[in-house]
Amino acid sequence: MDRVTGSVGLAGCEWLQYDYNPTLIAQDRPGSFTMWRYRELLPVDDGPVRYPVPIGGTPLLPAPALRQTMGMPHLWIKDETRNPTASNKDRATALVLEDGLRRRVDTITTASTGNAAVATAFGAAAAGIRAVIFVSTDCQPDKLTLMTQAGAWVFLVRAGYAAAVDLSRAAARTFGWLDRNTGANPFTIEAKKTVAFEIWEQLERRPPDVMIAPVGDGPTLVALDKGFAELVSCGLATRRPRLIGVQAEHCQPLVRAWLGTPAGPAELDPAATVADGIAVVRPAIGNAVLDAVRRGGGAMVAVSDNALLGAVATLAGRAGVGAEPAGAAALAGLEVAVEHGLADRAETVALLVTGREVKTNRATSRPDRTAIVETLDQVERALEQ
Ligand SMILES: *Cc1c(COP(=O)(O)O)cnc(C)c1O
């Protein structure tokens, strides 16, 4: 790859490196743009972008009514629900599929708690590539419906999300499919770091003081850290924000690891929380999350389901932003952070709103595209039919 000069292993994830300098991000101020604006800092060679759907360039909203409610005059919402399948997963999907189109792969696979799968199903449909998806049998039915509407194959795994990841990765190795699994494919972090570049540009080329984001497997937060760190490496910023990661009380492995106290069983129960998008018991790159939070002087906080639902209502009623519970976690986390002195009301704080509740027109998932499986053999046989 032309632009990538090397790669280092950092806390269990692969970190691509570039020849950092200030010219890598253009000086102009475009009215509208996509994540390909930052392609000098992405692992794509020259030539036209093949992925056919515009991704990224999402608004950074000032949210005046919410600012008033919170007593925070410098509060911002980075609205990632404005991507084509309404979550930040579209960025990672686009970069992985761009790579797949260039390498002429015919199938992409991922495991997912829901949104990565919806993004992959629709993105693959747009790119003309087959999607084979693995989810827990707990996956939200509306999200399943969307996946099969987009023509994806969906395999349901009773043993849960971690087992779905294992099967998807084994299938990628065995059948030579493109592996979009978060944490396994470093391109997911490369794509998601463009959020940091966008926020920095939207704040007149300054990083916020504090950046708050929900944490499931970890790439969203780790990518923010990498993006802000790369701006410093390029000589375009002199500091990075404190990162605050938010998890649901019912599934908070990384908050417990951060505090150094073991999680009880009620704190590791993904089916118990409304925040399905971040309900991950064994985060793929948890150590990298803890490193990123520590490096910037941030913290990890847990929020209750009531607080998550309250944040959904407040985002709707005070900012006009529709979010699913996991997507609203940053606002719930902000209240905890302010209470505990981790963020000050006078600071510039950016909330990453990661996903919106999905609509399915009351359709149900296609039975000819779904199957409950335990083994790769069952996957192979279902796909042959
Ligand atoms: C996936 C997801 C996250 C967290 O992303 P990770 O990169 O896995 O930590 C947050 N919110 C929503 C809505 C998501 O779908």
Ligand as a Chemical Component Dictionary entry (heavy atoms), coordinates in Angstrom:
data_LIG
# 
_chem_comp.id                   LIG 
_chem_comp.type                 NON-POLYMER 
_chem_comp.pdbx_formal_charge   0 
_chem_comp.three_letter_code    LIG 
# 
loop_
_chem_comp_atom.comp_id 
_chem_comp_atom.atom_id 
_chem_comp_atom.alt_atom_id 
_chem_comp_atom.type_symbol 
_chem_comp_atom.charge 
_chem_comp_atom.model_Cartn_x 
_chem_comp_atom.model_Cartn_y 
_chem_comp_atom.model_Cartn_z 
_chem_comp_atom.pdbx_ordinal 
LIG C1 C1 C 0 -20.857 -0.684 17.621 1  
LIG C2 C2 C 0 -21.498 0.422  18.325 2  
LIG C3 C3 C 0 -20.820 1.150  19.307 3  
LIG C4 C4 C 0 -19.471 0.808  19.873 4  
LIG O1 O1 O 0 -18.528 0.486  18.953 5  
LIG P1 P1 P 0 -17.197 -0.328 19.268 6  
LIG O2 O2 O 0 -16.323 0.189  18.203 7  
LIG O3 O3 O 0 -17.541 -1.790 19.110 8  
LIG O4 O4 O 0 -16.713 -0.041 20.628 9  
LIG C5 C5 C 0 -21.490 2.205  19.880 10 
LIG N1 N1 N 0 -22.741 2.524  19.535 11 
LIG C6 C6 C 0 -23.416 1.861  18.592 12 
LIG C7 C7 C 0 -24.811 2.280  18.264 13 
LIG C8 C8 C 0 -22.822 0.775  17.957 14 
LIG O5 O5 O 0 -23.505 0.102  17.037 15 
# 
loop_
_chem_comp_bond.comp_id 
_chem_comp_bond.atom_id_1 
_chem_comp_bond.atom_id_2 
_chem_comp_bond.value_order 
_chem_comp_bond.pdbx_ordinal 
LIG C1 C2 SING 1  
LIG C2 C3 SING 2  
LIG C2 C8 DOUB 3  
LIG C3 C4 SING 4  
LIG C3 C5 DOUB 5  
LIG C4 O1 SING 6  
LIG O1 P1 SING 7  
LIG P1 O2 DOUB 8  
LIG P1 O3 SING 9  
LIG P1 O4 SING 10 
LIG C5 N1 SING 11 
LIG N1 C6 DOUB 12 
LIG C6 C7 SING 13 
LIG C6 C8 SING 14 
LIG C8 O5 SING 15 
# 
